[in-house]
């Protein structure tokens, strides 16, 4: 009987110790812990459930913790806020956050448009099919993986309205337009794919637009940019299975900068269209590869010469299309009259410089124009050094023994002495060749011409010019 009472007493003492402090994997649990678990091989597994199951828990206790299988993170219940909150530190710091797994997770639509909450981060989880269009309203939409997360709008416009926002790490697809945006401060699109749209759409009257690392696949037509202060297009990949016009510019721009990436235009496709003559303060295309079998990769400005695609406000250096920038400016103007008769110059007074009057045909004009015979005018944006070469076939028709000088003048008054060439009238039947060459720095709107001066004799003389050519490059 005494032994039985002793065993009962020992059992009661053990029970008290277990209730006060529990150790698993240790015989010496921490004095500050009611439960101390130690292991170097295993962890603790808390209850796991779907979002719907978590939200169905009746009257969750403050601090109740579960693992949400749908979003792969831990949640605890905050009784003060009467809501579940993620344990992730970044999520706890962000209050303007919404996980999107269906269209119902967006704000309720009105008139066929979902207007997002301003300055809110919408995280797309999976491919979401939309019935309504989205007005970004300054919000930020992002997926985690651009090939697994995205938005699909089978018909109509995907993004609409007069506000901008941000799009990142998304696949965007649909049967209508991706964009019908007609205003806003900024639109930023990064690391995203546009596929199968009938028209990627139009972006108009937005102050700042930045597309970076974007890919376009299977679209029937591209995108039109209009009236944008600063447009930056970086690492855009237009695949060869797109059609129509990929990128069209209309209206006014302070800056267009397109760099890197590629545009593969096949068949009747056009990579760039500037045929609406957009006004551009500075246009830059560098490093983009223009490939494919399309014969018209660029729909040119209608105001430019036949051999030039862009105006002089552009800097274009990209494989697959013609380089167009100040450093490669060139021009040629020449006399195209009858070789056996030429044209005459009369009353060439001694020591009086005069401009040659023939030569009104031009070729290979790039950043050069001609508004008069025997004149090439530089129209680049920056001053450049150029090589000048000219050639003439000349005969003196009177005053044998007289000397003439031929030379180049800038703006009609600055003689380039280093280009002087001397011509002697040996007799009135011989035709002599005269060559001029030199270098000159020309600023915007400076022009060059071939001039002549009679050096000797007391009377005026006459010359016949059979051929005349002036080239600047």
KAGIMO-V260593 format. One record per residue. RES is the residue in one small letter. D_LAST is the distance of its C-alpha to the last C-alpha in Angstrom with 2 decimals. Layout:
res = (RES:RES)
d_last = (D_LAST:D_LAST)
//
This chain:
res = (x:x:x:x:x:x:x:x:x:x:x:x:x:x:x:x:x:x:x:x:x:x:x:x:x:x:x:x:x:x:x:x:x:x:x:x:x:x:x:x:x:x:x:x:x:x:x:x:x:x:x:x:x:x:x:x:x:x:x:x:x:x:x:x:x:x:x:x:x:x:x:x:x:x:x:x:x:x:x:x:x:x:x:x:x:x:x:x:x:x:x:x:x:x:x:x:x:x:x:x:x:x:x:x:x:x:x:x:x:x:x:x:x:x:x:x:x:x:x:x:x:x:x:x:x:x:x:x:x:x:x:x:x:x:x:x:x:x:x:x:x:x:x:x:x:x:x:x:x:x:x:x:x:x:x:x:x:x:x:x:x:x:x:x:x:x:x:x:x:x:x:x:x:x:x:x:x:x:x:x:x:x:x:x:x:x:x:x:x:x:x:x:x:x:x:x:x:x:x:x:x:x:x:x:x:x:x:x:x:x:x:x:x:x:x:x:x:x:x:x:x:x:x:x:x:x:x:x:x:x:x:x:x:x:x:x:x:x:x:x:x:x:x:x:x:x:x:x:x:x:x:x:x:x:x:x:x:x:x:x:x:x:x:x:x:x:x:x:x:x:x:x:x:x:x:x:x:x:x:x:x:x:x:x:x:x:x:x:x:x:x:x:x:x:x:x:x:x:x:x:x:x:x:x:x:x:x:x:x:x:x:x:x:x:x:x:x:x:x:x:x:x:x:x:x:x:x:x:x:x:x:x:x:x:x:x:x:x:x:x:x:x:x:x:x:x:x:x:x:x:x:x:x:x:x:x:x:x:x:x:x:x:x:x:x:x:x:x:x:x:x:x:x:x:x:x:x:x:x:x:x:x:x:x:x:x:x:x:x:x:x:x:x:x:x:x:x:x:x:x:x:x:x:x:x:x:x:x:x:x:x:x:x:x:x:x:x:x:x:x:x:x:x:x:x:x:x:x:x:x:x:x:x:x:x:x:x:x:x:x:x:x:x:x:x:x:x:x:x:x:x:x:x:x:x:x:x:x:x:x:x:x:x:x:x:x:x:x:x:x:x:x:x)
d_last = (120.81:119.55:116.82:115.66:115.31:113.32:110.86:110.39:109.69:107.07:105.34:105.24:103.70:101.00:100.18:99.76:97.34:95.22:95.05:94.08:91.35:89.87:88.13:86.43:85.51:87.08:90.62:89.60:87.60:85.97:88.38:85.75:85.17:87.43:85.53:83.96:82.22:81.04:79.33:76.67:76.40:76.67:75.58:77.04:76.37:76.65:77.25:74.33:73.86:71.49:70.26:72.79:75.61:74.67:74.59:77.95:79.80:82.57:82.89:80.72:81.92:79.81:77.66:78.27:75.55:74.33:71.35:69.42:68.41:66.02:63.69:64.66:65.72:68.93:70.32:73.08:75.02:74.71:77.93:76.82:73.84:75.72:72.82:71.54:68.77:66.62:67.28:63.56:62.65:59.33:61.17:63.82:61.25:59.57:61.72:59.20:59.09:59.98:60.18:59.37:61.02:61.44:60.49:63.80:62.49:60.03:61.35:63.28:61.14:61.54:60.58:58.79:56.64:57.17:56.11:55.70:57.15:54.55:53.39:55.36:54.39:55.24:55.35:55.19:57.57:57.09:55.71:56.88:57.25:57.02:58.68:57.21:53.74:52.75:51.57:50.20:51.23:49.46:51.21:50.02:50.61:50.25:51.54:52.16:50.53:47.93:49.35:52.96:52.81:51.46:52.13:52.58:52.93:53.97:53.44:51.83:49.55:49.64:48.21:48.61:48.97:47.32:47.34:45.23:46.30:45.50:45.68:45.61:46.74:47.70:47.53:47.27:48.29:49.72:49.94:48.45:45.78:45.09:43.92:44.85:44.12:43.63:43.66:44.09:42.77:41.39:41.34:40.85:40.96:40.86:41.87:42.96:42.99:42.85:44.52:45.96:45.25:44.97:42.33:41.10:41.20:39.72:39.24:39.03:39.31:39.44:38.10:37.02:36.56:36.01:36.17:36.13:37.07:38.00:38.62:38.94:41.24:42.62:41.71:41.65:39.04:36.95:36.59:35.35:34.29:34.66:34.70:34.36:33.43:32.17:31.70:31.26:31.22:31.52:32.35:33.18:34.32:34.45:36.49:36.13:39.54:38.37:37.68:36.38:33.55:33.23:31.54:31.11:29.96:31.49:32.18:30.91:29.72:28.96:27.46:26.92:26.30:26.63:26.62:27.93:30.38:29.69:30.04:31.52:31.42:33.45:34.52:33.97:33.18:30.14:28.87:27.22:27.87:26.10:27.18:29.44:26.45:27.50:26.74:25.18:24.77:22.83:22.32:21.66:21.91:21.69:23.59:25.37:25.70:25.66:27.92:30.45:30.62:29.84:27.46:26.58:25.94:24.32:25.75:22.79:22.88:24.23:22.17:18.67:16.90:18.20:15.41:15.48:18.60:18.51:17.98:15.70:18.76:18.34:16.94:17.25:17.15:20.03:20.97:21.92:19.59:15.87:13.96:12.99:12.19:10.18:8.76:7.07:6.09:4.31:6.57:8.74:12.11:14.87:18.61:20.70:24.13:26.88:25.95:29.50:29.76:26.36:26.61:28.41:28.07:31.49:33.06:30.39:32.51:32.44:30.39:29.10:25.29:24.32:21.30:20.76:21.98:20.86:17.96:18.33:16.93:13.75:12.22:9.88:9.85:9.36:10.21:9.80:13.00:14.77:18.34:19.02:18.61:15.84:14.15:11.06:12.12:10.50:13.02:12.47:15.58:14.68:13.16:10.02:8.79:5.47:5.46:6.78:8.72:11.65:14.86:18.26:21.74:24.29:28.06:30.31:33.22:35.55:36.18:35.79:35.20:33.01:29.69:26.50:23.34:19.88:17.26:14.54:16.02:15.05:17.34:19.46:21.17:19.17:18.75:16.31:19.01:17.07:15.29:18.78:20.00:23.70:25.26:29.04:31.11:33.32:35.10:34.64:34.16:31.42:27.80:25.29:21.65:19.45:16.12:14.02:11.54:11.05:9.62:10.30:11.22:11.14:13.82:14.77:15.45:14.11:13.05:12.12:14.23:15.66:19.11:22.11:25.38:28.64:29.84:33.33:36.26:38.49:37.74:34.85:33.06:31.52:28.39:27.42:23.76:23.79:20.12:17.03:13.36:10.37:6.77:3.80:0.00)
//
